[in-house]
Amino acid sequence: MPQTLSFAPPVISVDVEDWPQSTWDRSLPITKRSAINTRRLLRILSDAQVHATMFVLGKFAETFPEVVREIRAEGHEIASHGYGHLEVFKQSPDEFANDVRRSKDLLESIIGEPVLGYRAPDFSITKTSLWALDVLADVGFTYDSSIFPIHHPRYGFAEWPASPVWVTVGEKQILELPISTLRFAGRNWPVGGEVIPA
């Protein structure tokens, strides 16, 4: 007799941004394409009856606040992807604090509730920028999902635990939810991450 398998519901997170603007040329405007694609994704998630955490870029939220409200109205969590999509390791702690505070305040003013989570642009909390966890806790985030426990030329912290861990930063704690990996042949391999548009 075949055995029925049961699976846990998927854990899905999405970075909501205008990818060419945030990654190729930050001087470009945020385009309607990003709003159209976000709404398309909302329909797909609704059809699948799946909720996600949406890490929304501040520049996107500023341009399309109505889309941010739609995301929340569909039952998805709104989290911060920063304001300007500048890698953490390219900022000073003060610049980083200003960026994440600006994004958090903007998102909270749009949805009218606290924003608890953060994901760094390009997974840029690395071994050399772990100070960012202190800043995030100080600004009021309760969790971060920025550390990718893999080897990668641009980002990654291969020695970081692949499972969620509480990190004590000064007098506070912040939960680190690392990007998903699969352990194979003695190393971690990415399961999630950037998807390059066709």
Beta strands, then each sheet from edge to edge (+ up, - down):
strand 1: 13-16
strand 2: 53-56
strand 3: 77-80
strand 4: 117-118
strand 5: 143-144
strand 6: 165-169
strand 7: 172-176
strand 8: 181-184
strand 9: 187-190
sheet 1: 1+ 2+ 3+
sheet 2: 4+ 5+ 7+ 6-
sheet 3: 8+ 9-
end
